[in-house]
Amino acid sequence: APVLISILLGASFSRYQVEESVEHLLAPTHSLAKIERNLVDSLFPVNRSKHRLYSDLQTPGRYGRVIITSFRKANMLDQHHTDLILKLHSAVTRIQVQRPGFNYTFAHICILNNDKTCIVDDIVHVLEELKAARSSNRTNFAITYPITHLKDGREVYNGHQLGGVTVHSKDRVKSAEAIQLTYYLQAINSLNDMVAEKWESIFCDTVELFQKSNRRVKMYPFTSSSLKEDFQKTSRVSERYLITSLVLVVTLAILCCSMQDCVRSKPWLGLLGLLTVTLATLTAAGIINLTGGKYNSTFLGIPFVMLGHGLYGTFEMLSSWRKTREDQHVKERTAAVFADSMLSFSLTTAMYLVTFGIGASPFTNIEAARIFCCNSCIAIFFNYLYVLSFYGSSLVFTGYIENNYQHSIFCRKVPKPEVLQEKPAWYRFLLTARFSEDTDDSEETNTYESHLLVWFLKRYYCDWITNTYVKPFVVLFYLVYISFALMGYLQVSEGSDLSNIVATATRTIEYTTAQQKYFSNYSPVIGFYIYESIEYWNTSVQEDVLEYTKGFVRISWFESYLNYLRKLNISTGLPKKNFTDMLRNSFLKTPQFAHFSEDIIFSKKYNNEVDVVASRMFLVAKTMETKREELYDLLETLRKLSLTSKVKFIVFNPSFVYMDRYASSVGAPLQNSCISALFLLFFSAFLVADSLINVWLTLTVASVEFGVIGFMTLWKVELDCISVLCLIYGINYTIDNCAPLLSTFVLGKEFTRTKWVKNALEVHGVAILQSYLCYIVGLIPLAAVPSNLTRTLFRCLFLIALVTFFHCFAILPVILTFLPPSKKKRKEKKNPENREEIECVEMVDMDSTRVVDQITTV
């Protein structure tokens, strides 16, 4: 049934879709920045102001962007490079997109200026004027930074168009190592958007072709589609590595279940355990496809979530099978296996469903995290059902094969030892088996002890880890572990940089690196929007507005207009009507200020009086470092200022959509999952035989998560969407491996703590070791994938597995030998009246002296 269900649901891949919107996945769903963007869009059209500032002020839209630099750090403003850049600009504007019946050029799809010409970056005009000055041998033309003047008198900002700038006195540019050009496109309808997307693709090809013919310069193209394409590229570059991972896991799973004894070896169960996990994952994917879900690259982590949980459950069932008596019927052995292992497997599965279920709830503000948790819940649920049914049935079949003394691989009846003696050596080696008749009754040797891992744990490791001389070193090692974890925990940083989720050898990474290197002196342009009708003619209001923008590089209509009035020696304390009339007339009729009219919304009243209902200015913060946290701090500072100011204003830049409340949005799924896990552990403490199990389990989970977060930071992994999902999984992975171990120890009676530590390791250690080896082998190829997303995934999952293994096989076995619960047996007082009468009757075989049975009556 599980196979048929998986095949039927797997057929739904005909509806397979890929999520196209990165913002939908990774930006906080409930974001104040999105509301602010809607308000800005309603006040000011998207098309405006792109000719004055390098900025995606309201929405990224469609665009093509390129950074041009030199391998030898040459001056990009010299004659040779200036001509080269203008030649590239000419090639870009001649790009044609062929559609049936018409060829679209940049002029057809560009964003238009007020004079119906294409908006291009002002740096192009600067370079053209520089070329004209050189042609006419004029030496008085100077470029200033970050604001320069054009020959038409306009002030233009070039802080994001000139990079690596060296200046003379009075901000005159001496040289620039990089130049950035941006081409904005219209996307007002579906056809226009389709043409613009095709133009972006041709734009990248044109730039790369242009560079091949000009080897001395390096160009970094980037478009509005680059982030989306590079995010999904991780799935394509991961394919062969995932296939390698699958082959390695299959091989090791078969080897871990194999023994020299050809009857008791279970290689097929290792393969079928992995097949169970695969069927469950395929079923979950089919359900997602049928319900309209879309694939994204974060789903690469789901197979590893399934691998850790599913394989441990199957190996634990195998471990329970080894403890059953061989002379029992298969039904009785299977019943014993389910009674012994499925209770803990059910509880850990419930924990997975609760923690990931909370992550899949509407409380999660990151859509990628919510979808990941939802898919993980479905896969875990079906994995549980398939382990009960598919893998349980497989165990029954192999049980009958073992009872009939058939070969574990070829299913052929194994001959008796006396028959094997007549066969060749290679034949005897392949059919090596131990028959029950060969074992004397006086011997109590377990026939499964020939398994390599069982033999290693029982004969060597258990005695070594509980040795008195080893324990101090383990405790010392744990203190070192806590110290380094604390060091990393205090340095945790938030990873809101979108380049952390894309493949490495991509345009996004190359462009982002170049941008941070050459254009990090100034942060992105921030729009400062006043959305109320304030008394602009009032001097105190003017000073208030200027005070709010203090400390920034300002390019604003307000400041420019005040300077204009001062030049005319006109007082700013004019009446409202005179002020608004002068404002309108000056900005519309004076060439120097004509373009500022875009930043003011005038409204007419019934008596023809003009009022200013909204305005905006642009702020550019100067940052000396390339840390993204600076922009986040700036956003928080401006937000607080907007709440306390007398003037109603908002600030906005498209990057705020990704940063807005990012820390709380990303951390929320982890916090909710931790709270739900603690609640479940507390609640189940009243149901389990001993509440100390949950106490130890909680402490272990806290220790593992603390260590993983600390070492994750030391390994340069930031707290982003991917790492948080891994930490949620880490809670469950720790409980998966540690719960059976702790339960066996705590519930053990009589003997000593050391004896029960050894017993717990012997019973559950093999399953933990088998699943750990398969898991690590499956992770290793992931480290070679050229992607930042998989790099984060590998590092987090590897640390989770390593730290959990360290706790299971070192920390817990040592600490439990000298901490509660106590194993001292309570001595019962015997009354003289309570005497025991014991009668022993032996039934002896008459033909021999061997005792057949013994009956004892008390």
N, C-alpha and C positions, 0 to 999 in steps of 0.2 A: 504493500500500500504506500509506504513513504516514497518508494522509487517512482511509482505511477503518478503520485501527486506532484513530485518534483518535476517530472517530465512534462506534465500538463501545464503547470505554472511556468516552467521554463520556456514554453512556447510563446509566452507573452512578451518575449524580447523583440517581437515584431513591432511592439509599441515603445521600444526603447527610445528615451529622449535624454538629452544632455542639458543641464541647467546653464543658461546663457548669461544670466545676470549675476555678476560677482557682488554687486551692492546688495541684492536681495539675500545672498547667502551670508555675507560677512559683516555687513553694517547692522548695528543694533536695530531691531524691528521697531521698538518704541523709542524714537530718537527725537529730541527737541530740535536738532539741526534740520530734520526733515520738515518739521512744521515751519521753521524759520525760512527754509528754502521756498516753501509754498507762498509764504507772505512776500518774499522778495520777488518771486515770479509774478505775483499779482500786481506789484507796484512798478517794476521796471522790466521791460522786455529783455529777453535773453540776448538778443543780437547786439545790444549796445555796449559800448566801452571797450570792446575787444581791440579797437584800434589804438587805444592809449596805454593799456597795461597788458603785460604778459600775465594772464590770469584766466582761469575758468571760474568766473566770479559767481555764477549761479548754478550752472549745470555743465558737466564736461562736454556734452553734445558729441559731435563728430569733429575730429581734427587730425592733422598730421603734424608731427613735430620732429625736429632733427637737431642734434648737437654736432657742430663741426669743430674739430680740434686737430692738432698736429702731433705726430709722434715725437718730434724734436722740441716741443714747447716753443714753437715759433710764434711770432706776433701775427695774429689773424687779421690785423688791420693794415698790414703792409699791402703793397700794390698787387702782388701775386695772389695772395689769399683773398683779397677783396674781389678781384676779378673772378676768382674761382667760385666764391660764394654766390655772386650775382649770376654767374653762369648756371649754377645749380638751381637758383631761384627761377631762372627762365625755363629750365627743363621741367621743373615741378609744375609751373603754371601751364605748360603745354601738354600735360598728361591728359589722355583721352580715355573715357570709359565707353566702350561700344555697347550700345543697346539696339534692339531691332528698330530701325528707322531713324536713329539719331545717335550722334557721338557727343557725349558730355565732356566738357573741359572744366577746368577750375573756375573759369568765369561764369559757368552755368550753375554751379552748385555752391559757390562761395557765399559767405555772409556779406551783405552789402552795407556800405556806408550811407550817410545821408545824401550824398551826391550820386548814389546808385553805382558806385565803383566798389570793387572787392576790397575788403579790409585785409591789409597785410601788416606784418609787424613793422613798427617804426624804425627798427634797426636796418631794415631794407632801405628806407629813405635816407638814413644816416650814411649807409655805405654808398648809395648813389651820389649823395652830395660830396662825400669824401673823394669819390672817383672823379667827379666833375671839377673839384678844387685842384686835384693833381693834374688834370688835363689842361687847366688854365693857369697852372703854376701859382696858384694862390696858396699862401702859407699861413693865412690868418684863420683858417677853419680849424676849430678845436672841438673835440668831443669831451664832454664832462661826464662824471659818474657820481651818483646813479641817475642824475637828471641832466639832460642836455637840451639844447635849443635847435630847432630846425630853422631853415631860412624863411619860412612863413611866420615865424615868431612863436610857434607852439613849443611848450615845454613837454618833453616826452620822457618817460621813465624807461631806463635800460638796465635796471638792476638784475633782471632775469633774462636779459638777452646778451649781455656781455659777461663772460666768466673768466676767472683767473686774472683780474685786472690789476695792473700796476699804474699808479697815478703820480703826476707831478704835483706841484703846489696848486691850490685853488681847484682841486678835484679834476684836473685835466688828465685825460687818459694817455698814458705813455705806451702801453701795450695791453693786449687781451689774448689769453691763451685759448679761449673758446667762444663761439657764437652760437646762439640758439634761435632757430626760426620756427614759427608756428603758422599753420594754415587752417583756418576755421571753415567748417562746411555746414551747409544747411541740412536739416533732417526734419522737415515739416510734415512729411507724409511717408507712406510705406515705400513708394517708388523712389522718392528722394533719398530715403535712408538706405535703400538697397544700392543705389548708385554711389552714395557717399562711402559705404562700406567697401565696395569694389575699388573706389578711388584710393582708399587707405592702403589696400593691398598692393595696388600698382605703385603707390607712393614709396612704399618700403623697397620694392624691387628696383625702382628708379634710383633711389639713393644708393642702394648696394651696387648697382651697375655703374653709377657715377664714381663710386669709390674705387672700383676695380681699375678704372682708367686714370685715377689720380691716387697713386699709392702713398704719397707723402702725407696725406690727411687721413684722419679717422672720423667716421661718421656714425652716429648712434640714432637710428630712426625709431620713432615711437608713435603709436596711434591710439585712438580711443578703444580699439579692439584688442590691443596687444595684451593687456592684463587678462582678459577673458581667455584668449587663445593660449597664453602661457600657463594659466591656471589649469586648464584641461590637458595641456601637453604632458603633465605629470603622469597621467594614466597611460599615454602612449609610450613614453620612455620607460615605464615600469613593467611593461608586458613580459619581456624576456627574463627580467630579474625575478618576477613572480613565478614564472614557469620553472626557473632554476630552483627557487625556494620550494615549490611543490615537489619537485623530484627529490630534493634532499630530505624533506620531511617524510615522504613516502618510504624512502630507503631506510632512514633511521627508525621510523615507526615499526617497520618489518623486523629490523635487527633487534630492537628493544624487546620484541615479543618472541624472539626465537631462542631456542635452546639446542643443545647437542642431542638431547632426547627427542627423537623424531615424532614420538607420540604426544608428548606434553608440550612441545613447541607450538606456538600460536601465531605464526607469521601472517596468516590470513586475517586474524583479528586486528592486527596493527593496521593493515590496509583498509579493512572494513570500518575501523574507527575513524580514519580520515575520510572515508567515503560518507559516513554518517554526518560529519561536520559539513562536507561539501553539499550534500543533499539539503540540509537545513538552510545553508546560505543561499542556495539556488531557489528554494521555496520562498524565502523572504524577498529575494530580488524579484521573483515573479509577482508576488503580491504588490510590491511597490510599483511595478510597471502597470499592473491592472488598475491600480487606484490613481493613476496619473502622476505618480512621483517621477522625479527627474534625477539622473545620475550626476554626481560631481566627484572630484578627485579625493575628497575627504573619505569616501567610501572605501578607499584602499586599506583603512584601518580595521574594517569590520571582519575580514577573514582572520586577522590575527587575534581579535577578540574571541572569535569562535574557536580558533585553534587552541588557545589557552584553556578555555572552559571545557570544550568538548573532549579533547584528548585526555585531560585529567580524569574526567568522568569515566571514560572507557578504560583507562589504565587502572583506575581504582576498582572497577568491576573485575578486571583480570587479577588484581591483587587479592581480592576476596575469593575468587575461584581457586587460587593456589592454597588457600587455608582450608578448603572443604576436603572431606575424606573421599578418597577415590573409590571406596567400596559402596558409596551411596549411589542411588539412582540419579539420573541427570535432572529430573524434576526437583528432587530434594536439594541437589547442589545449586541449581538455579535459584530456587527459593531462598537458600541461605545467602547467595550472592546479593539478591535484591534486598533482603532484609538487612544485610550488613552495609551495603554501599549506597543504596538509593535514598535512604533517609537524609544523609549528609548532602548528597547530590541535589536532592529536592530543595533543601534549605538554601544552599548556595545559589541555585537557580532562582529561587524566590528573591534572594538578595540582588541578583543581577536585574531582575524585572523591576524591583522597587527603585533601585538607584538610577538605572537608565530610563525607567518610566517617569521619574521626576524630571529627568533631563529632557524627555520628549513632551513634557507638559507645556502649556502656554506661559508658564513662569520663565521659561528660557527665552532670552531676548535676542539670541543669535540663531538665525534660521539654520545655518549649517550644523550647529551643535544639536538643535532640536531634531532635524532630519536624521542625523547620525544615530542619536539615541533611540529614535523610533524604529529605525531599521534594525538596530542591535537587539531591541526588545523582541521583535518578531522572530529574528534568527535564533535567539536564545530559547524562546518558547518552543519553536519547532525542533531545535536540537534536543531539548529535553524529551519531547514526544518520540523523536526518532531513536534516541538512545534506549528508551523503554521498549520500543517495538522492534525497529530494524536491527539495532545492535544486540538487543536481548535475544532475538531469534537467531542471529548469527552465533551467539554464544552457545545456544542450545544445540545447534547443528554441530559445532566443533566439539561440544561435550559428548555427543553420540559417537563422533569419530574417535575421540579419545577412549571412550568406554569399550569400543570394539577393537581397540589396538590397531587403528588404521593410521597410515602415515599422514602427518599434519599438512603436507603440501600436495602429495599425489593421491591421498585418500585410499591407498592400497593397504591391504592387510599386512601387518608386519609379522614375518615368520618367527618361530620360536628360536631361542638361542642356539639350540642344537642344530637347527636347519641352517642358520646363518654361518655356522662354522665351515660349511662346505662351499660358501660363496667367496668371490674375490674380495680383496681388502676394501676397494672403493665401494663395493656393494654393502659390505658390513658397516662402513662409515656412514653411508647415507641412511641406513636403517637401524642405527643404534637406538635402542630403547631399553627401558628397565621394566621388567614384568613384576607384578605383585608377588608372584610365587617365588621370586628370587630373594625376597626380603624375609629374614627371620623374624619371628614374633618378638624376640627380645630387642630387636632394633626399632628405634622410634625416629629414624631419619626421614625427613620430609623429602619426597621425590622431586620437589621443585627447587631444592637448594642448589642444584647444579646450574641454575640460572645465574649468570655472571653477576648481575646487580644484587640479587638476593644474597649470594655467597659473599660479595664484597662488604655489604652492610653488616651482615650477621657475624662474620668472622673477624673483621678488622675495624671498620669505621665506628661502630657503636661503642666498642671498648676504648678506642682512641679518644673520641670526643668527650667521654665521661671520665677520662683519666684525671686524677687530682692535679697533676703537673700541667695539664693543658688548659684547665679552666681559667687560671689567672690571665693567661695570654689572650683568651677569647674575650674576657671582660675588659681588658685593656684595649683590645681592638675595637670593641663596641664603643668605648669612650672616645677613641679617635674618630670613629664613624660619626658620632653625635656632634663632635666638635666641628668637623668639616661640613656636616649638614647644616649646622647653625650658621657657619660662615657664609654658606651659599644662600640660606634662607633670608638673611639680612640684606642680600643684594638682589632680590627678585625684581625683575623689570617687566613691564607690560609690553607685549609685542603687537602693537597696532600697525606695524609697517606691512603693507600688502605684499612686498617682495618676499616675505617669509613663506608664502604659500605657493610660489611658482617654481617651475623648473629652472635650473641654474643657467644653462647655456641658452639664454633667451634674450630677446630684445628688452624685456622689462628689467632684468638684472643689469644688463650692460648700460642701459639708459639711466637707471636709478643711480648706479655707481658714478657715472660721469656727472650727473646732475649734482650729487652730493660733493663731488670733488671740486667742481668749478663754480657752482651757483648756490653755495650754502651761506653766503654772507647775508642774504636777505631771505626771510621766510616768505611763504606764499602770500599774495595780496589778499587782504581781508577787507571785505565790504562793511562799512559802518553806515547803517541805515536808520535814519530818523523817520519814524512813521506816524508822526502827529503834527498838527499845525501849531507850531510854537511861535513865539514872538521873535522872529528873526531880526526885526529892526531894533530890538532891545539890546543895549550894549552888554548888560550882565548875562543875558542868554548866550550871546556870542562868546563871551569869555568862558562860560560854563562848558560849552561844546568843545572849545579849544583845550580846556583843562582835561576833559575826558580822554582826549587823544594825545596828551602830553607823553613824551618819551618814545614816540614812534616817528618814523620817516613818513611825513604826511604829503599826500598828493590829493588835494581836496579843492572843491569849488569854493568852499567857505573861506579858507585861508587866502586863496588867490584873489577872491573878490575883496577881502578886507585890504589887501595890499593895493589893489586897484583904487579903492576909495581913498586910501591914504595918499596915493600919488596925486589924486585930483583935489586933495585937501578938503574932502567932504566929510562932515561929521557923520558918525554911524548912528547917532541918536535921532534919526528921522522918524516922522510919523509913519504909520503902517502903510497908508495908501501911497505916499511918496516913495517909500522904500521899495515896495513891491513893483511899482511902475519903473523905477530906476533899475531894479534888479532885472526885470524882464527886458527892458529896452537895451541895457548895457550888454547883456549876454547874447541877445539876438542880433545886435547890430555891430558890436565890436568884434572884429575877427579874432582877436587874441582870446576872447572868452566865449566865442560862439559854441564851441564843443561842450562847455560846461552846462548848457541848457539841457543836455540829456540827463543830468543828475538832479534835476528839480522837476517836481510835478506841480504845475500850476492848475488852479481851478477857478472858474469864473462864477461869481455870484450874481444875484438878480440885478444889482445896481452897477454892473460891469466892473465891480471891484475884483482885483486879482489877489488870490491867496496862495501861499505855498503850503501844500498839504503833506508833502514828503520830500526828503532829500537824502543824498548819500555822499559819502566821501570814502577814500580808499586809504588804508593804513598798511604800511609795510614795516614789520619789525626787523631790526638789524640783529642777527644772531651770529656770534663768533664761532659757535660749535655746530656740529652736524647732528646733534641729538634731537630725536623726534619729541622727546619729553618737553623741550622748550616750547614747541607749538602747542602742546597739550596744556601746559601751565598758562600760556598766553590765553588760550580759549577760556580756561576756568577763571582767570583774572578778569577778562572782559565780561564774562557772564555775571560775575558778582557785581561788577561795576554797573551793569545795566539794570540790576535790581535796586540799587541804592541811589541812582542818579535822578536828577530832577527832570531830565529829558528822556523820553521813551525812545530807546534805540535797540537794535539788535546787530549782532555781528555774524558774518557768514562767509564761509569758503567751502567748496565741495568736499575738501578733505575732512571737515568737521563731522560729516555724516558717518565716517568710519571711526573717528576718535571719540565722538560724543558718548559719554558714559561707558566707554569701552571696558574699563577695568571692572566696573560693577556688572556689566552685561556678560563678560567672559567668566568672571568668578562665580556668578550666580548658580550655574548648573552644578559646579563642584560643591559649593556651600550647601545647596539643597540636597544633593546626593549624600553628603556627609551627615547632614542632620537626619535624613531618612534612614540611613544605615545605622546610626546610633540609636534612633528610636526603635528600629526593628530589633536590634540587639538587646535593648533594654526590655522590650516587650517579651521577647522570646526567653529572657532569663527566668520568667515565671513558668515556662513550659519545659525547659530542659531539666535534666536530673540534677545538675549542679550549676549554680549561677556563676561560679568561678570561671567556667568555660567562656562566658561572654565577657567577663572582666579581662581575662588574658587576651581574648580575641580583639577587644577594643584597643588595648594597649599596643598590641602588635600592629594593628592597622595604622594607629597614630604614628608609631615609630617608623614604619615603612613609608608612609606618605610624607612625613617630615624629611626623611632621608632622600627620597626621590626628588622632592622640590629643591632641596639644598644642592644636591649633586647635579641636578638638571641645570640650575643656574650657573654652577661652576663650569659646566660643559657648554656654556654660551647658548642655552635654550631659553627663550623668553616665554612668559606666560601668555599664550595666545589660545586661539580656539582649539588647535590640534593638541597642544600640551594639556589643556584642561580636560579634554575628552580622554586622553590617556590616563590622567590622574583619577578620573571617575572609574575607569576600568581597573586601575591599580587597587582600589578598595576591594573590588570583587575578586581580583586575582589573588590577593593576600588571603582573603577569607577562604577561597577555594582550596588553597594549599595548606593553610595553618589550622583550619577548623577541625578536620579529622584527627590531626596530630594532637592538638590540645584536648579534644574530647576523649581520646583514648587514654591520655595521661591522667586527666582530672578524675575520670570515672573509675580508674584502676584502684582496687582494694588490696590490702595486705602488701607484703614485700616492702621494698624501699623505693624512694624517688628515682634513684639511678636505674633500678631494675625496670621501672615503668617507662622511663625515658627510652631505654634500649628497646623495650617492647613496642612503644609507639613508632620508633624509627623503623623497626623491622616490619611492622604491619603496613605502614603508609609511606615509608621512605622510598620504596621502589617506584611506586606510582608517581610520587613527586619528582623523583630523579628522571624517570622516563619522559614525563611531559615537559620537564625543563629542558632536557637535551633536544627534544624535537622542536620545542619553541625557539630556542636559541639558534639552532641550525636553520630554521625557517626565517629568522630575522636577519641573519648575516647577509644574504644577497640584497636585502633592502638598504643596507648601508652604502652600496655601490650605485644606487639610483641617482642620477644627476638632477636632483630636485631638492629644494629647501623644505618642502612639505614632508617628503619621505625621510629627509635627514632628521627633522624634528620627531617624526613618528618612530624612527629606529632608536634614537637616543633615549626617548622617554620609555618605550616598551622594553628596551634592553636594561635600563636602570631598574624598572619595576621587577623584571624577572630576576635580575642579579641580587637586588636587595632582599626580595622575598625568599630566594633560595638561601641567602646568608642567614636570615632569621630562622628558617626551618631547620637547617642543618648545623648551625653553630650557636646562635644566640639563645633560642628557646631550649635546646637540649642542655645547655650549661646552666642557664638561669633557673630552670625548673628543678634542678637537682638540689637547690638550697632555698627555694621560696615556696610558699603555700601552693597547693594544699598538702597537708601532712599525710603520710602513709602509715603512721603508727597504728597497729591493731589494738583496739580496746580490749583489755583483758576482762573477761567475765568472771564474776565470783561464783565458785561452785559450792553448792550446799552439800552437806553429807548425804542428804536424801536423794540428790540427783546423781545417781550412779548409772553408768552406761553398761549395758549388757550386749556383748558382741558375739555373734555366732557366725562362724565361717564354714561354709560347706564347699568342698572342691569336687568337681565332676571330672574324673580322670578317664582318659581313653584306655580301654582294657588292653589294647594291642601295643601301647607304648606308655611311657611315663610322662608324656606331655600333658599339661593342664589345659583342658578344653575351655572351661568356663569357671567362674567363681561367683558365688552368691553370698552377699554379706547382709546380715540383718542386724539392725541396731535397735 
